[in-house]
Amino acid sequence: MKHVRRIVCAALVAVMLVLSALPACAASVDWGSKTIHLTSKSGEANFVDIFIEDLNGAKVTDVKSSKPGVVGIITRRDTVSTLVNYEDENDHEEEDSVRIGLIGRKKGSATISFKINGKSYKHTYTVVGYVNPLKSFVLSGISGANLKSKFANGVIVDDKLKADAKAGDLVLTAASGWKIKQVMWVDLKNDEDMTRNTPRGASSVRMSLPAMKKNGQYAIRMHFINSKTKADTWLIYFIK
C-alpha cells in the first residue's frame, strides 16, 4: 500500500502553471505571482510545475530561483511533439515545450526567472503554511460523521474500514474562502474511478459512491482552490 500511496501522491498533489511563450514588447516580462501552500502543519514541501508551451523553436535558458531554499528548481523536461494531419500526410507541424519542476520548501517568497531567446521572464511564488480547506467531509456509507478533523495536520490521511461499507453519498463542503474544483474516487485494486468536476468551483459537492470492501484499497482525491489567492490544495483520503 505504501508503494501505491507514493505513486498516487506524486501524481495528484502537484499543481501546474501553464504559460504561453508569445512575443512581448517589454524587455522583461513579469507573469505575476502564485501562492503555494505547504502540505502539512509540520511544513512538508509542495510541488509545482511551470509549463511553457508554443515555443516555436525558441530556447529557454538561465532558469534560476532567487531563493532556492524557499522555492527550488528540481527538474526540467524539454519536449518536441509532431502533430500530423492523417488526411494529408504532408500537413504536419511540430510543437515544442519546456516543463520546469519546482518545490516549495518553506514559508517565504522567491522569484523564478528564465530567458526565452534572450528575453527575460519572471514569476514570483509565495509559500505559505498549510490550511485545511474543508468545512465538512461526510461518507454516509461508512459512518456519516464529519471527517474534517482528520485533515487538521496535512493533506494526506490513511484510514481503515472496520467492516464492508455500503453504497452511500460523499458530501463535501468547502471552508470559507475556498471552492471545490474536483472530487475523484478511485478503487486502487480494480483500477476503477469516478470523477465529479466543477470547473467554476463549488461550495459543496454530493457524489454517490459504490459499496467498498474491508479488504479493498481506495482513495478519494479532493481539489480545492482559494478564491482570493488562486492557490491549489489537494487532499487525499486513503481507505484500506
GILIN-V909395 format. One record per run of one state. SS is the DSSP state (alpha for helix, beta for strand, coil for the rest). FROM is the first residue (numbers start at 0). TO is the last residue. Records with the same first field share a line. If there is no record, write none. Layout:
# GILIN-V909395
SS->FROM-TO  FROM-TO
This chain:
# GILIN-V909395
coil->0-0  12-13  20-26  37-38  40-44  53-58  65-69  84-90  104-106  116-117  128-132  139-144  146-146  151-152  154-154  159-163  165-166  174-176  187-190  202-202  209-210  212-216  226-230  239-239
alpha->1-11  147-150
beta->14-19  27-36  39-39  45-52  59-64  70-83  91-103  107-115  118-127  133-138  145-145  153-153  155-158  164-164  167-173  177-186  191-201  203-208  211-211  217-225  231-238
